[in-house]
Amino acid sequence: MERSRSPGRPSPVLAPAPCGWGDPEDRARAVGLLRQAVHQQGISHIDTADAYGPHTVEELAEEALHRYPAPSTSSA
């Protein structure tokens, strides 16, 4: 993934780099990159278009950035 750039200035947008379609080969690295981009580099927008792989970026972003554990599926 790489940071997109507007003419003359960086843009806080993260988009998959060329040939970055579908599930990443190294999921842990992709999750780490998303965390670093948001928490250390100030990225404020992650492009989640289905063209990168249906639900791929959404799932990675959820894993990387969601603060809370998944809800329990047990009933009381």
C-alpha positions as CSV (number, residue, x, y, z in Angstrom):
1,M,0.0,0.0,0.0
2,E,1.2,3.5,-0.6
3,R,0.2,7.0,0.3
4,S,-1.6,8.8,-2.5
5,R,-0.4,12.3,-3.4
6,S,-2.2,15.4,-4.7
7,P,-0.2,17.7,-7.0
8,G,2.4,19.5,-4.8
9,R,1.3,18.0,-1.4
10,P,0.8,14.7,0.4
11,S,-2.7,13.5,0.9
12,P,-3.7,11.6,4.0
13,V,-5.2,8.7,2.0
14,L,-4.1,5.1,2.0
15,A,-4.7,3.1,-1.2
16,P,-3.4,-0.2,-2.3
17,A,-0.3,0.0,-4.4
18,P,-0.3,-1.5,-8.0
19,C,-0.7,-5.3,-8.0
20,G,-2.2,-5.1,-4.5
21,W,-5.5,-6.8,-5.4
22,G,-7.2,-9.4,-3.2
23,D,-6.0,-10.8,0.1
24,P,-2.5,-9.9,1.1
25,E,0.2,-12.6,1.1
26,D,1.3,-11.4,4.6
27,R,-1.8,-10.5,6.5
28,A,0.1,-9.6,9.7
29,R,2.3,-7.1,7.7
30,A,-0.8,-5.5,6.1
31,V,-2.5,-5.1,9.5
32,G,0.7,-3.6,10.9
33,L,0.9,-1.2,8.0
34,L,-2.6,0.0,8.5
35,R,-2.0,0.6,12.2
36,Q,1.2,2.5,11.5
37,A,-0.4,4.6,8.8
38,V,-3.3,5.7,11.0
39,H,-1.5,6.0,14.4
40,Q,1.9,7.2,13.3
41,Q,1.6,8.8,9.9
42,G,-1.8,10.6,10.3
43,I,-3.7,8.8,7.5
44,S,-7.3,9.8,7.9
45,H,-8.9,8.0,4.9
46,I,-8.5,4.3,3.8
47,D,-9.9,3.5,0.3
48,T,-12.1,0.4,0.7
49,A,-13.2,0.0,-2.9
50,D,-14.3,-3.6,-3.7
51,A,-12.0,-3.4,-6.7
52,Y,-9.1,-4.3,-4.3
53,G,-10.9,-7.5,-3.4
54,P,-14.4,-7.8,-2.1
55,H,-14.4,-6.9,1.6
56,T,-10.6,-7.3,1.8
57,V,-9.7,-3.8,2.9
58,E,-12.7,-3.6,5.3
59,E,-11.7,-6.8,7.0
60,L,-8.1,-5.6,7.3
61,A,-9.1,-2.2,8.7
62,E,-11.4,-3.8,11.2
63,E,-8.7,-6.1,12.4
64,A,-6.1,-3.4,12.6
65,L,-8.2,-0.5,14.0
66,H,-11.2,-1.9,15.9
67,R,-10.8,-1.1,19.6
68,Y,-13.2,-3.6,21.1
69,P,-13.4,-7.4,21.1
70,A,-15.9,-9.1,18.9
71,P,-19.3,-9.5,20.6
72,S,-20.0,-12.7,22.3
73,T,-22.3,-15.1,20.4
74,S,-23.5,-16.9,23.6
75,S,-27.0,-16.2,24.8
76,A,-27.8,-15.7,28.4
